[in-house]
Every structure is written in C-alpha cells, then in structure tokens.
Amino acid sequence: MACYTVYKNKIKDNIQKLKQSFMAKNLDFELFYSVKTNFSKPVLSAVNGSGCRFEILSDFETLESQ
C-alpha cells in the first residue's frame, strides 16, 4: 500500500503565493481547486483553510462522499 506525506502548510503557502501573483497584477480572479486532482481529506482540508474554492463536477467529488 502506498503512503503519502501531506504538508498542509506547504499547500497553503503555495496557494497564497499564487493568489499574491494574481493580486500583484491587479487581476480580478477567483481561485478554484479541482477536487478530481487529489481528493484526499488532508489535501482538501488544507485547501479549504486557504480561502480557495472547490471545483466539483460530480457527486463522487463532493466532500460528503469522502
């Protein structure tokens, strides 16, 4: 079985850097995370706490189905 290490602070930092790069250009934007990309609870928890929104296209991707 595979074992993955999730660095929640690194995820949050990367999201903040991305948001700051858009803000530095005075761009009007909304940042979304594709749940299909990685739907593990630790990753979703880090993204949720970063002010980023979720892109969910199917019932499989909803947080309730986790």
Biopython code that builds the backbone (N, CA, C, O; Angstrom):
import numpy as np
from Bio.PDB.StructureBuilder import StructureBuilder

atoms = [
    (1, "MET", "N", (0.840, -1.168, 0.000)),
    (1, "MET", "CA", (0.000, 0.000, 0.000)),
    (1, "MET", "C", (0.894, 1.242, 0.000)),
    (1, "MET", "O", (1.907, 1.287, 0.698)),
    (2, "ALA", "N", (0.518, 2.222, -0.769)),
    (2, "ALA", "CA", (1.279, 3.472, -0.852)),
    (2, "ALA", "C", (1.035, 4.330, 0.382)),
    (2, "ALA", "O", (-0.041, 4.301, 0.978)),
    (3, "CYS", "N", (2.044, 5.084, 0.745)),
    (3, "CYS", "CA", (1.946, 6.007, 1.869)),
    (3, "CYS", "C", (2.390, 7.384, 1.382)),
    (3, "CYS", "O", (3.457, 7.512, 0.783)),
    (4, "TYR", "N", (1.593, 8.398, 1.630)),
    (4, "TYR", "CA", (1.880, 9.751, 1.174)),
    (4, "TYR", "C", (1.995, 10.687, 2.369)),
    (4, "TYR", "O", (1.261, 10.558, 3.349)),
    (5, "THR", "N", (2.915, 11.619, 2.275)),
    (5, "THR", "CA", (3.054, 12.657, 3.285)),
    (5, "THR", "C", (2.488, 13.943, 2.717)),
    (5, "THR", "O", (2.880, 14.373, 1.632)),
    (6, "VAL", "N", (1.568, 14.557, 3.445)),
    (6, "VAL", "CA", (0.939, 15.801, 3.008)),
    (6, "VAL", "C", (1.428, 16.922, 3.908)),
    (6, "VAL", "O", (1.260, 16.872, 5.126)),
    (7, "TYR", "N", (2.031, 17.927, 3.305)),
    (7, "TYR", "CA", (2.497, 19.092, 4.030)),
    (7, "TYR", "C", (1.451, 20.203, 3.862)),
    (7, "TYR", "O", (1.484, 20.973, 2.902)),
    (8, "LYS", "N", (0.530, 20.261, 4.819)),
    (8, "LYS", "CA", (-0.579, 21.212, 4.715)),
    (8, "LYS", "C", (-0.091, 22.649, 4.628)),
    (8, "LYS", "O", (-0.638, 23.442, 3.861)),
    (9, "ASN", "N", (0.924, 22.995, 5.400)),
    (9, "ASN", "CA", (1.438, 24.371, 5.362)),
    (9, "ASN", "C", (2.037, 24.707, 4.005)),
    (9, "ASN", "O", (1.922, 25.844, 3.548)),
    (10, "LYS", "N", (2.674, 23.743, 3.353)),
    (10, "LYS", "CA", (3.237, 23.973, 2.021)),
    (10, "LYS", "C", (2.118, 24.199, 1.000)),
    (10, "LYS", "O", (2.236, 25.057, 0.125)),
    (11, "ILE", "N", (1.058, 23.445, 1.111)),
    (11, "ILE", "CA", (-0.096, 23.630, 0.224)),
    (11, "ILE", "C", (-0.668, 25.025, 0.402)),
    (11, "ILE", "O", (-0.915, 25.733, -0.575)),
    (12, "LYS", "N", (-0.879, 25.419, 1.657)),
    (12, "LYS", "CA", (-1.435, 26.745, 1.944)),
    (12, "LYS", "C", (-0.498, 27.851, 1.459)),
    (12, "LYS", "O", (-0.951, 28.845, 0.891)),
    (13, "ASP", "N", (0.804, 27.679, 1.681)),
    (13, "ASP", "CA", (1.779, 28.674, 1.224)),
    (13, "ASP", "C", (1.759, 28.812, -0.301)),
    (13, "ASP", "O", (1.808, 29.924, -0.827)),
    (14, "ASN", "N", (1.688, 27.694, -0.997)),
    (14, "ASN", "CA", (1.659, 27.729, -2.465)),
    (14, "ASN", "C", (0.401, 28.422, -2.977)),
    (14, "ASN", "O", (0.455, 29.173, -3.951)),
    (15, "ILE", "N", (-0.714, 28.176, -2.332)),
    (15, "ILE", "CA", (-1.958, 28.839, -2.727)),
    (15, "ILE", "C", (-1.840, 30.341, -2.498)),
    (15, "ILE", "O", (-2.256, 31.133, -3.343)),
    (16, "GLN", "N", (-1.274, 30.735, -1.360)),
    (16, "GLN", "CA", (-1.109, 32.160, -1.077)),
    (16, "GLN", "C", (-0.177, 32.830, -2.091)),
    (16, "GLN", "O", (-0.440, 33.951, -2.527)),
    (17, "LYS", "N", (0.902, 32.153, -2.465)),
    (17, "LYS", "CA", (1.823, 32.697, -3.472)),
    (17, "LYS", "C", (1.122, 32.880, -4.813)),
    (17, "LYS", "O", (1.313, 33.893, -5.487)),
    (18, "LEU", "N", (0.317, 31.906, -5.196)),
    (18, "LEU", "CA", (-0.423, 32.004, -6.448)),
    (18, "LEU", "C", (-1.412, 33.166, -6.398)),
    (18, "LEU", "O", (-1.509, 33.945, -7.347)),
    (19, "LYS", "N", (-2.145, 33.280, -5.290)),
    (19, "LYS", "CA", (-3.100, 34.383, -5.146)),
    (19, "LYS", "C", (-2.382, 35.736, -5.184)),
    (19, "LYS", "O", (-2.867, 36.677, -5.813)),
    (20, "GLN", "N", (-1.240, 35.835, -4.519)),
    (20, "GLN", "CA", (-0.483, 37.087, -4.489)),
    (20, "GLN", "C", (0.022, 37.473, -5.874)),
    (20, "GLN", "O", (0.080, 38.656, -6.211)),
    (21, "SER", "N", (0.387, 36.478, -6.676)),
    (21, "SER", "CA", (0.869, 36.789, -8.025)),
    (21, "SER", "C", (-0.244, 37.392, -8.889)),
    (21, "SER", "O", (0.016, 38.291, -9.690)),
    (22, "PHE", "N", (-1.468, 36.910, -8.735)),
    (22, "PHE", "CA", (-2.599, 37.497, -9.455)),
    (22, "PHE", "C", (-2.920, 38.888, -8.927)),
    (22, "PHE", "O", (-3.191, 39.810, -9.696)),
    (23, "MET", "N", (-2.886, 39.027, -7.598)),
    (23, "MET", "CA", (-3.196, 40.315, -6.982)),
    (23, "MET", "C", (-2.154, 41.369, -7.344)),
    (23, "MET", "O", (-2.493, 42.542, -7.502)),
    (24, "ALA", "N", (-0.896, 40.968, -7.477)),
    (24, "ALA", "CA", (0.169, 41.910, -7.835)),
    (24, "ALA", "C", (-0.055, 42.508, -9.221)),
    (24, "ALA", "O", (0.402, 43.616, -9.502)),
    (25, "LYS", "N", (-0.747, 41.786, -10.075)),
    (25, "LYS", "CA", (-1.065, 42.253, -11.427)),
    (25, "LYS", "C", (-2.423, 42.955, -11.476)),
    (25, "LYS", "O", (-2.897, 43.334, -12.547)),
    (26, "ASN", "N", (-3.041, 43.123, -10.308)),
    (26, "ASN", "CA", (-4.370, 43.743, -10.197)),
    (26, "ASN", "C", (-5.417, 43.032, -11.055)),
    (26, "ASN", "O", (-6.281, 43.669, -11.658)),
    (27, "LEU", "N", (-5.326, 41.712, -11.097)),
    (27, "LEU", "CA", (-6.279, 40.919, -11.868)),
    (27, "LEU", "C", (-7.471, 40.535, -10.996)),
    (27, "LEU", "O", (-7.316, 40.217, -9.817)),
    (28, "ASP", "N", (-8.643, 40.568, -11.582)),
    (28, "ASP", "CA", (-9.855, 40.115, -10.925)),
    (28, "ASP", "C", (-9.942, 38.606, -11.144)),
    (28, "ASP", "O", (-10.049, 38.159, -12.286)),
    (29, "PHE", "N", (-9.898, 37.819, -10.078)),
    (29, "PHE", "CA", (-9.849, 36.368, -10.243)),
    (29, "PHE", "C", (-10.540, 35.673, -9.081)),
    (29, "PHE", "O", (-10.744, 36.260, -8.018)),
    (30, "GLU", "N", (-10.893, 34.424, -9.301)),
    (30, "GLU", "CA", (-11.333, 33.506, -8.265)),
    (30, "GLU", "C", (-10.496, 32.253, -8.430)),
    (30, "GLU", "O", (-10.347, 31.746, -9.542)),
    (31, "LEU", "N", (-9.954, 31.755, -7.346)),
    (31, "LEU", "CA", (-9.094, 30.585, -7.391)),
    (31, "LEU", "C", (-9.890, 29.354, -6.961)),
    (31, "LEU", "O", (-10.499, 29.339, -5.891)),
    (32, "PHE", "N", (-9.877, 28.326, -7.807)),
    (32, "PHE", "CA", (-10.591, 27.084, -7.535)),
    (32, "PHE", "C", (-9.611, 25.917, -7.555)),
    (32, "PHE", "O", (-8.672, 25.899, -8.351)),
    (33, "TYR", "N", (-9.834, 24.950, -6.682)),
    (33, "TYR", "CA", (-9.063, 23.712, -6.655)),
    (33, "TYR", "C", (-9.917, 22.594, -7.237)),
    (33, "TYR", "O", (-11.056, 22.392, -6.818)),
    (34, "SER", "N", (-9.365, 21.873, -8.199)),
    (34, "SER", "CA", (-10.082, 20.756, -8.801)),
    (34, "SER", "C", (-10.013, 19.550, -7.863)),
    (34, "SER", "O", (-8.948, 18.962, -7.678)),
    (35, "VAL", "N", (-11.137, 19.194, -7.284)),
    (35, "VAL", "CA", (-11.186, 18.087, -6.338)),
    (35, "VAL", "C", (-10.773, 16.783, -7.010)),
    (35, "VAL", "O", (-10.209, 15.901, -6.362)),
    (36, "LYS", "N", (-11.046, 16.659, -8.288)),
    (36, "LYS", "CA", (-10.674, 15.453, -9.019)),
    (36, "LYS", "C", (-9.151, 15.250, -9.040)),
    (36, "LYS", "O", (-8.677, 14.121, -9.162)),
    (37, "THR", "N", (-8.393, 16.342, -8.921)),
    (37, "THR", "CA", (-6.934, 16.260, -8.953)),
    (37, "THR", "C", (-6.397, 15.424, -7.803)),
    (37, "THR", "O", (-5.575, 14.530, -8.007)),
    (38, "ASN", "N", (-6.857, 15.713, -6.603)),
    (38, "ASN", "CA", (-6.452, 14.957, -5.422)),
    (38, "ASN", "C", (-7.532, 15.152, -4.373)),
    (38, "ASN", "O", (-7.684, 16.247, -3.831)),
    (39, "PHE", "N", (-8.271, 14.111, -4.087)),
    (39, "PHE", "CA", (-9.429, 14.235, -3.200)),
    (39, "PHE", "C", (-9.183, 13.650, -1.815)),
    (39, "PHE", "O", (-10.129, 13.277, -1.121)),
    (40, "SER", "N", (-7.909, 13.568, -1.406)),
    (40, "SER", "CA", (-7.635, 13.070, -0.060)),
    (40, "SER", "C", (-8.032, 14.124, 0.971)),
    (40, "SER", "O", (-7.896, 15.325, 0.733)),
    (41, "LYS", "N", (-8.522, 13.661, 2.110)),
    (41, "LYS", "CA", (-9.022, 14.580, 3.136)),
    (41, "LYS", "C", (-7.970, 15.566, 3.628)),
    (41, "LYS", "O", (-8.304, 16.738, 3.805)),
    (42, "PRO", "N", (-6.714, 15.166, 3.863)),
    (42, "PRO", "CA", (-5.729, 16.149, 4.315)),
    (42, "PRO", "C", (-5.484, 17.262, 3.292)),
    (42, "PRO", "O", (-5.320, 18.423, 3.666)),
    (43, "VAL", "N", (-5.459, 16.918, 2.031)),
    (43, "VAL", "CA", (-5.262, 17.931, 0.984)),
    (43, "VAL", "C", (-6.473, 18.856, 0.928)),
    (43, "VAL", "O", (-6.317, 20.076, 0.890)),
    (44, "LEU", "N", (-7.664, 18.295, 0.923)),
    (44, "LEU", "CA", (-8.876, 19.112, 0.871)),
    (44, "LEU", "C", (-8.992, 20.013, 2.099)),
    (44, "LEU", "O", (-9.462, 21.147, 2.002)),
    (45, "SER", "N", (-8.566, 19.510, 3.238)),
    (45, "SER", "CA", (-8.591, 20.311, 4.460)),
    (45, "SER", "C", (-7.657, 21.510, 4.343)),
    (45, "SER", "O", (-8.018, 22.616, 4.747)),
    (46, "ALA", "N", (-6.472, 21.305, 3.800)),
    (46, "ALA", "CA", (-5.510, 22.401, 3.620)),
    (46, "ALA", "C", (-6.036, 23.422, 2.624)),
    (46, "ALA", "O", (-5.922, 24.626, 2.850)),
    (47, "VAL", "N", (-6.605, 22.955, 1.537)),
    (47, "VAL", "CA", (-7.151, 23.860, 0.517)),
    (47, "VAL", "C", (-8.327, 24.645, 1.097)),
    (47, "VAL", "O", (-8.462, 25.845, 0.859)),
    (48, "ASN", "N", (-9.167, 23.960, 1.853)),
    (48, "ASN", "CA", (-10.344, 24.612, 2.431)),
    (48, "ASN", "C", (-9.949, 25.743, 3.369)),
    (48, "ASN", "O", (-10.643, 26.758, 3.429)),
    (49, "GLY", "N", (-8.875, 25.595, 4.086)),
    (49, "GLY", "CA", (-8.440, 26.616, 5.015)),
    (49, "GLY", "C", (-7.646, 27.746, 4.383)),
    (49, "GLY", "O", (-7.147, 28.619, 5.093)),
    (50, "SER", "N", (-7.518, 27.745, 3.071)),
    (50, "SER", "CA", (-6.672, 28.727, 2.388)),
    (50, "SER", "C", (-7.458, 29.829, 1.685)),
    (50, "SER", "O", (-6.868, 30.734, 1.095)),
    (51, "GLY", "N", (-8.772, 29.756, 1.746)),
    (51, "GLY", "CA", (-9.577, 30.752, 1.050)),
    (51, "GLY", "C", (-9.796, 30.418, -0.414)),
    (51, "GLY", "O", (-10.347, 31.227, -1.161)),
    (52, "CYS", "N", (-9.380, 29.262, -0.818)),
    (52, "CYS", "CA", (-9.578, 28.786, -2.194)),
    (52, "CYS", "C", (-10.934, 28.078, -2.251)),
    (52, "CYS", "O", (-11.370, 27.475, -1.271)),
    (53, "ARG", "N", (-11.585, 28.156, -3.393)),
    (53, "ARG", "CA", (-12.867, 27.475, -3.566)),
    (53, "ARG", "C", (-12.632, 26.146, -4.275)),
    (53, "ARG", "O", (-11.539, 25.892, -4.780)),
    (54, "PHE", "N", (-13.665, 25.296, -4.312)),
    (54, "PHE", "CA", (-13.552, 23.978, -4.926)),
    (54, "PHE", "C", (-14.302, 23.914, -6.245)),
    (54, "PHE", "O", (-15.381, 24.487, -6.396)),
    (55, "GLU", "N", (-13.712, 23.211, -7.192)),
    (55, "GLU", "CA", (-14.394, 22.885, -8.446)),
    (55, "GLU", "C", (-14.821, 21.427, -8.327)),
    (55, "GLU", "O", (-13.985, 20.528, -8.232)),
    (56, "ILE", "N", (-16.128, 21.207, -8.335)),
    (56, "ILE", "CA", (-16.688, 19.867, -8.172)),
    (56, "ILE", "C", (-17.638, 19.612, -9.327)),
    (56, "ILE", "O", (-18.575, 20.376, -9.561)),
    (57, "LEU", "N", (-17.385, 18.526, -10.047)),
    (57, "LEU", "CA", (-18.184, 18.251, -11.235)),
    (57, "LEU", "C", (-19.093, 17.034, -11.105)),
    (57, "LEU", "O", (-19.963, 16.818, -11.949)),
    (58, "SER", "N", (-18.901, 16.239, -10.058)),
    (58, "SER", "CA", (-19.732, 15.051, -9.922)),
    (58, "SER", "C", (-19.972, 14.755, -8.443)),
    (58, "SER", "O", (-19.278, 15.289, -7.578)),
    (59, "ASP", "N", (-20.949, 13.908, -8.158)),
    (59, "ASP", "CA", (-21.233, 13.518, -6.780)),
    (59, "ASP", "C", (-20.031, 12.837, -6.140)),
    (59, "ASP", "O", (-19.827, 12.946, -4.931)),
    (60, "PHE", "N", (-19.241, 12.142, -6.934)),
    (60, "PHE", "CA", (-18.050, 11.454, -6.431)),
    (60, "PHE", "C", (-17.089, 12.427, -5.765)),
    (60, "PHE", "O", (-16.374, 12.052, -4.835)),
    (61, "GLU", "N", (-17.064, 13.667, -6.228)),
    (61, "GLU", "CA", (-16.095, 14.645, -5.760)),
    (61, "GLU", "C", (-16.560, 15.466, -4.575)),
    (61, "GLU", "O", (-15.792, 16.281, -4.064)),
    (62, "THR", "N", (-17.776, 15.283, -4.125)),
    (62, "THR", "CA", (-18.264, 16.101, -3.024)),
    (62, "THR", "C", (-17.609, 15.693, -1.723)),
    (62, "THR", "O", (-17.248, 14.529, -1.545)),
    (63, "LEU", "N", (-17.452, 16.635, -0.817)),
    (63, "LEU", "CA", (-16.814, 16.356, 0.469)),
    (63, "LEU", "C", (-17.623, 15.354, 1.284)),
    (63, "LEU", "O", (-17.056, 14.599, 2.074)),
    (64, "GLU", "N", (-18.950, 15.338, 1.102)),
    (64, "GLU", "CA", (-19.787, 14.432, 1.861)),
    (64, "GLU", "C", (-19.544, 12.973, 1.479)),
    (64, "GLU", "O", (-19.780, 12.073, 2.286)),
    (65, "SER", "N", (-19.075, 12.736, 0.262)),
    (65, "SER", "CA", (-18.879, 11.343, -0.174)),
    (65, "SER", "C", (-17.552, 10.797, 0.301)),
    (65, "SER", "O", (-17.260, 9.623, 0.074)),
    (66, "GLN", "N", (-16.741, 11.608, 0.952)),
    (66, "GLN", "CA", (-15.423, 11.160, 1.419)),
    (66, "GLN", "C", (-15.547, 10.325, 2.673)),
    (66, "GLN", "O", (-14.540, 9.861, 3.209)),
]
sb = StructureBuilder()
sb.init_structure("model")
sb.init_model(0)
sb.init_chain("A")
sb.init_seg("    ")
for serial, (resi, resn, name, xyz) in enumerate(atoms, 1):
    if name == "N":
        sb.init_residue(resn, " ", resi, " ")
    sb.init_atom(name, np.array(xyz, "f"), 0.0, 1.0, " ", f" {name:<3s}", serial, name[0])
structure = sb.get_structure()
